[in-house]
Amino acid sequence: MDIIKLAFDMTAVVQRYVDKVRRFYYWVMLLGYRCPGCGGSLTMVAEGRCKCTCCQNELDPTVTFQRCSACGGAPVLHVRRYQCRHCGGDIASKFLFDGLVFDADYFRQKMSESR
């Protein structure tokens, strides 16, 4: 019995299961939402990013669809978290499975500042 091979096989099986659960989670979370541009259905393409299956519009579903539970304000992405534009409270995204959201504009700005 090769315990190392069995461990790698088990890890691969678990990863496939997690991938299926992630796809199902995103499918359920996006069921009630439509593309704000054309009304088409949405599919997740990355952590914190979805795309319209009709017009190919890509958007952040947390910023587009969620609101602050404290004041109803719209979220804005700050580094690795969402924050209400109105009251400044943190907003937990319903559209993240187990990953971290990434603010590309913030990263570009910090990289240019460090050069």
QUIWOFEN-V14004 format. One record per residue. N is the residue number from 1. RES is the residue in three letters. D_FIRST is the distance of its C-alpha to the first C-alpha in Angstrom with 2 decimals. Layout:
N,RES,D_FIRST
N,RES,D_FIRST
//
This chain:
1,MET,0.00
2,ASP,3.80
3,ILE,6.01
4,ILE,8.98
5,LYS,8.70
6,LEU,8.31
7,ALA,11.20
8,PHE,13.19
9,ASP,12.91
10,MET,14.10
11,THR,16.78
12,ALA,18.02
13,VAL,18.37
14,VAL,20.24
15,GLN,22.42
16,ARG,23.41
17,TYR,24.36
18,VAL,26.41
19,ASP,28.11
20,LYS,29.10
21,VAL,30.42
22,ARG,32.35
23,ARG,33.95
24,PHE,34.92
25,TYR,36.33
26,TYR,38.46
27,TRP,39.60
28,VAL,40.80
29,MET,42.43
30,LEU,44.38
31,LEU,45.51
32,GLY,48.91
33,TYR,49.71
34,ARG,51.32
35,CYS,52.12
36,PRO,55.29
37,GLY,56.53
38,CYS,56.31
39,GLY,54.82
40,GLY,51.69
41,SER,48.25
42,LEU,45.95
43,THR,42.30
44,MET,40.36
45,VAL,39.57
46,ALA,38.40
47,GLU,38.41
48,GLY,42.06
49,ARG,43.19
50,CYS,43.96
51,LYS,45.71
52,CYS,48.14
53,THR,47.00
54,CYS,50.66
55,CYS,52.38
56,GLN,49.30
57,ASN,50.81
58,GLU,48.21
59,LEU,48.75
60,ASP,47.41
61,PRO,47.32
62,THR,47.67
63,VAL,50.90
64,THR,52.15
65,PHE,51.50
66,GLN,50.95
67,ARG,53.75
68,CYS,54.04
69,SER,53.96
70,ALA,56.62
71,CYS,59.25
72,GLY,58.16
73,GLY,58.11
74,ALA,55.97
75,PRO,52.95
76,VAL,52.72
77,LEU,49.58
78,HIS,49.64
79,VAL,46.87
80,ARG,43.85
81,ARG,45.71
82,TYR,48.41
83,GLN,51.77
84,CYS,54.81
85,ARG,57.61
86,HIS,60.19
87,CYS,59.26
88,GLY,56.51
89,GLY,53.98
90,ASP,50.26
91,ILE,48.93
92,ALA,45.30
93,SER,44.27
94,LYS,43.14
95,PHE,41.85
96,LEU,38.99
97,PHE,35.56
98,ASP,33.56
99,GLY,35.03
100,LEU,38.04
101,VAL,41.25
102,PHE,42.64
103,ASP,46.36
104,ALA,46.74
105,ASP,50.49
106,TYR,50.01
107,PHE,47.43
108,ARG,49.83
109,GLN,52.69
110,LYS,50.85
111,MET,49.69
112,SER,53.27
113,GLU,54.61
114,SER,52.29
115,ARG,53.41
//
